Amino acid sequence: TKAVIINSPSNPTGMMYTEEELKALGEVCLRRDILIVSDEIYEKLIYGGKKHVSIAQLSPELKNQTVIINGVSKSHSMTGWRIGYAAGSEPIIKAMTNLTSHSTSNPTSVAQYGAIAAYNGPNEPVEEMRKAFEDRLNKVYELLVDIPGLTCLKPEGAFYLFPNAKKAAESCGFSSVDEFAEALLEEEKVAIVPGSGFGAPDNIRLSYATSLSLLEEVVTRIRRFVVNRSR
């Protein structure tokens, strides 16, 4: 079976597909009979006044050809509860259910009731969290792109920054960003994820799902590392 997986917002960059881009993708998938798996786990964490658009809502045909993947891990900070779900046409969901019933254990009743409470409860805590993430993004992004050799598209969702660090790595005397990341960990005790794991070897990934004070300290250490190594 042919399938394509899309993220909204797409990761690891945190950039979002526009409605026009989703329509164009959808047209190709319909024309070539490609199943769409739409990962919408970050639908509540979107910034800059943008709105979440699911490819499944664009037309009845696309809805029938889409399986939506979602859960409470990101939207309600319930990562350890291990609750996710899939929504799609009945034949596909039935086949998925038959498969998973023989390959995975079931979520606990406590976690299931917790997820129900999260979705049925007030949305104010979710919005409060979203605003906190956006505030961190706005502040840390400006500090990060001011570091010599780092360039970065400003994310529109999720909670990751994915700057290009190729010039910074070269100025520090490294032949690859992976080496840059390893040395940063050893010398400044800052753990960043090399982009090579995402097919982007010139990039690094940082999460801003932590306190602003800690993020500011992280950026300070990265700047110190780059400046000292570049002398």
C-alpha positions as CSV (number, residue, x, y, z in Angstrom):
1,T,0.0,0.0,0.0
2,K,1.3,3.4,-0.9
3,A,1.2,6.0,1.9
4,V,2.6,9.4,2.7
5,I,3.1,10.8,6.2
6,I,2.6,14.5,6.9
7,N,2.9,16.5,10.1
8,S,1.1,19.6,11.0
9,P,3.2,21.4,12.1
10,S,5.9,19.4,10.4
11,N,8.8,18.3,12.5
12,P,11.6,18.8,13.4
13,T,11.5,22.3,12.1
14,G,8.2,23.3,13.6
15,M,7.1,24.8,10.2
16,M,3.5,24.3,9.1
17,Y,1.9,23.4,5.8
18,T,-0.4,26.1,4.5
19,E,-3.9,25.1,3.5
20,E,-2.8,25.6,-0.2
21,E,0.1,23.2,0.3
22,L,-2.2,20.7,1.9
23,K,-4.6,20.9,-1.0
24,A,-1.8,20.4,-3.5
25,L,-0.5,17.4,-1.6
26,G,-4.1,16.1,-1.4
27,E,-4.6,16.3,-5.1
28,V,-1.5,14.3,-5.8
29,C,-2.5,11.6,-3.2
30,L,-6.0,11.4,-4.6
31,R,-4.8,11.1,-8.2
32,R,-2.3,8.4,-7.4
33,D,-4.4,6.6,-4.7
34,I,-2.0,7.3,-1.9
35,L,-3.1,6.8,1.7
36,I,-2.4,9.9,3.9
37,V,-1.2,9.5,7.5
38,S,-1.6,12.9,9.1
39,D,0.3,13.3,12.4
40,E,-1.5,16.1,14.2
41,I,-0.1,15.7,17.7
42,Y,1.0,19.3,17.8
43,E,-2.3,20.8,16.7
44,K,-2.7,22.8,20.0
45,L,0.8,24.2,20.0
46,I,0.7,26.7,17.1
47,Y,2.0,30.3,17.2
48,G,1.7,33.7,15.6
49,G,-2.1,33.6,15.4
50,K,-2.0,30.7,12.8
51,K,-4.8,28.1,12.8
52,H,-4.5,24.3,12.6
53,V,-5.8,22.9,9.3
54,S,-6.2,19.2,8.9
55,I,-5.9,17.8,5.4
56,A,-8.9,15.6,6.2
57,Q,-11.2,18.6,6.5
58,L,-10.5,19.9,3.0
59,S,-12.9,17.5,1.1
60,P,-14.9,14.3,1.7
61,E,-12.6,12.5,-0.7
62,L,-9.5,13.5,1.3
63,K,-11.2,12.6,4.6
64,N,-11.9,9.1,3.4
65,Q,-8.2,8.7,2.3
66,T,-6.7,10.1,5.5
67,V,-5.8,8.5,8.8
68,I,-5.3,11.1,11.6
69,I,-2.8,10.3,14.3
70,N,-3.2,12.3,17.6
71,G,-3.1,12.0,21.3
72,V,-2.7,13.9,24.6
73,S,1.0,13.7,25.0
74,K,1.8,17.2,23.7
75,S,-1.5,19.1,24.0
76,H,-2.1,18.2,27.6
77,S,1.5,17.3,28.8
78,M,0.5,13.7,29.4
79,T,3.5,12.0,27.8
80,G,3.9,9.3,30.4
81,W,0.2,8.3,30.1
82,R,0.9,6.8,26.6
83,I,-2.5,7.7,25.2
84,G,-2.9,8.2,21.4
85,Y,-5.5,7.5,18.8
86,A,-6.1,7.0,15.1
87,A,-9.1,8.2,13.2
88,G,-10.0,7.1,9.7
89,S,-12.3,5.1,7.5
90,E,-13.9,2.1,9.2
91,P,-12.1,-0.7,7.2
92,I,-8.6,0.8,7.9
93,I,-9.3,1.3,11.6
94,K,-10.7,-2.2,11.9
95,A,-7.6,-3.6,10.3
96,M,-5.4,-1.5,12.7
97,T,-7.3,-2.7,15.7
98,N,-7.0,-6.3,14.6
99,L,-3.2,-5.9,14.3
100,T,-2.6,-4.0,17.5
101,S,-4.7,-6.4,19.5
102,H,-2.0,-9.0,18.9
103,S,1.1,-6.9,19.1
104,T,0.7,-4.4,21.9
105,S,-0.7,-4.2,25.4
106,N,-3.7,-2.0,26.2
107,P,-3.5,1.4,27.9
108,T,-4.6,1.4,31.5
109,S,-8.1,2.4,32.5
110,V,-6.6,5.3,34.6
111,A,-4.8,6.7,31.6
112,Q,-8.0,6.3,29.4
113,Y,-10.1,8.2,31.9
114,G,-7.4,10.8,32.3
115,A,-7.4,11.4,28.5
116,I,-11.2,11.7,28.5
117,A,-10.9,14.3,31.3
118,A,-8.3,16.2,29.3
119,Y,-10.4,16.4,26.2
120,N,-13.7,17.2,28.0
121,G,-12.2,19.6,30.5
122,P,-11.6,23.4,30.2
123,N,-9.2,24.5,27.4
124,E,-7.7,27.4,29.5
125,P,-4.7,25.3,30.8
126,V,-3.8,24.2,27.2
127,E,-3.9,27.8,26.0
128,E,-1.8,28.9,29.0
129,M,0.8,26.3,28.1
130,R,0.7,27.4,24.4
131,K,1.3,31.0,25.3
132,A,4.2,30.0,27.6
133,F,5.8,28.1,24.7
134,E,5.3,31.0,22.3
135,D,6.8,33.4,24.8
136,R,9.9,31.2,25.2
137,L,10.1,30.8,21.4
138,N,10.1,34.5,20.8
139,K,12.8,35.2,23.4
140,V,15.1,32.3,22.7
141,Y,14.8,32.5,18.9
142,E,16.2,36.1,18.9
143,L,19.1,35.1,21.2
144,L,19.9,32.0,19.1
145,V,20.0,33.6,15.7
146,D,22.4,36.3,17.1
147,I,25.0,33.6,17.6
148,P,27.6,33.8,14.8
149,G,27.2,31.0,12.2
150,L,23.7,30.0,13.2
151,T,20.7,30.6,11.0
152,C,17.2,29.4,11.7
153,L,13.7,29.6,10.3
154,K,11.3,30.7,13.1
155,P,9.1,27.8,14.0
156,E,5.3,28.1,13.7
157,G,4.4,25.3,16.1
158,A,5.6,22.4,18.3
159,F,8.5,23.2,20.7
160,Y,11.7,22.8,18.8
161,L,14.3,25.0,17.1
162,F,16.2,23.6,14.2
163,P,19.0,26.0,13.3
164,N,21.5,25.4,10.5
165,A,24.9,25.2,12.3
166,K,27.2,24.4,9.4
167,K,29.0,27.8,9.3
168,A,29.4,27.8,13.1
169,A,30.9,24.3,13.0
170,E,33.3,25.3,10.3
171,S,34.4,28.4,12.1
172,C,35.1,26.3,15.2
173,G,37.3,24.0,13.2
174,F,35.0,21.0,12.9
175,S,34.4,19.0,9.7
176,S,30.8,18.2,10.5
177,V,27.9,19.4,12.7
178,D,27.9,16.0,14.4
179,E,31.5,16.8,15.7
180,F,30.3,20.3,16.7
181,A,27.5,18.8,18.8
182,E,29.7,16.2,20.4
183,A,32.3,18.9,21.4
184,L,29.6,21.2,22.7
185,L,28.3,18.4,25.0
186,E,31.8,17.6,26.3
187,E,33.0,21.2,26.8
188,E,29.8,23.1,27.8
189,K,27.6,20.3,29.0
190,V,24.9,21.3,26.5
191,A,23.1,18.3,24.8
192,I,21.7,19.1,21.4
193,V,20.4,16.6,18.8
194,P,22.4,16.5,15.6
195,G,20.2,17.0,12.5
196,S,21.8,14.0,10.8
197,G,19.3,11.8,12.5
198,F,16.5,13.7,10.6
199,G,18.3,13.7,7.3
200,A,19.6,17.3,7.8
201,P,23.3,16.9,8.7
202,D,23.9,20.7,8.7
203,N,21.3,21.3,11.4
204,I,20.9,20.8,15.2
205,R,17.7,20.5,17.2
206,L,16.9,22.2,20.5
207,S,13.8,21.8,22.5
208,Y,12.3,24.8,24.4
209,A,10.1,22.7,26.6
210,T,11.8,23.8,29.7
211,S,12.2,27.0,31.8
212,L,13.2,30.3,30.2
213,S,16.1,30.7,32.6
214,L,17.5,27.4,31.6
215,L,17.1,28.1,27.9
216,E,18.9,31.4,28.3
217,E,21.8,29.6,30.1
218,V,21.9,27.1,27.2
219,V,22.1,29.9,24.6
220,T,24.8,31.6,26.6
221,R,26.9,28.4,26.7
222,I,26.5,27.8,23.0
223,R,27.5,31.4,22.2
224,R,30.6,31.1,24.5
225,F,31.6,27.9,22.8
226,V,31.3,29.3,19.3
227,V,33.0,32.6,20.1
228,N,35.9,31.0,22.0
229,R,36.5,28.2,19.4
230,S,36.4,30.7,16.5
231,R,39.2,32.9,17.8
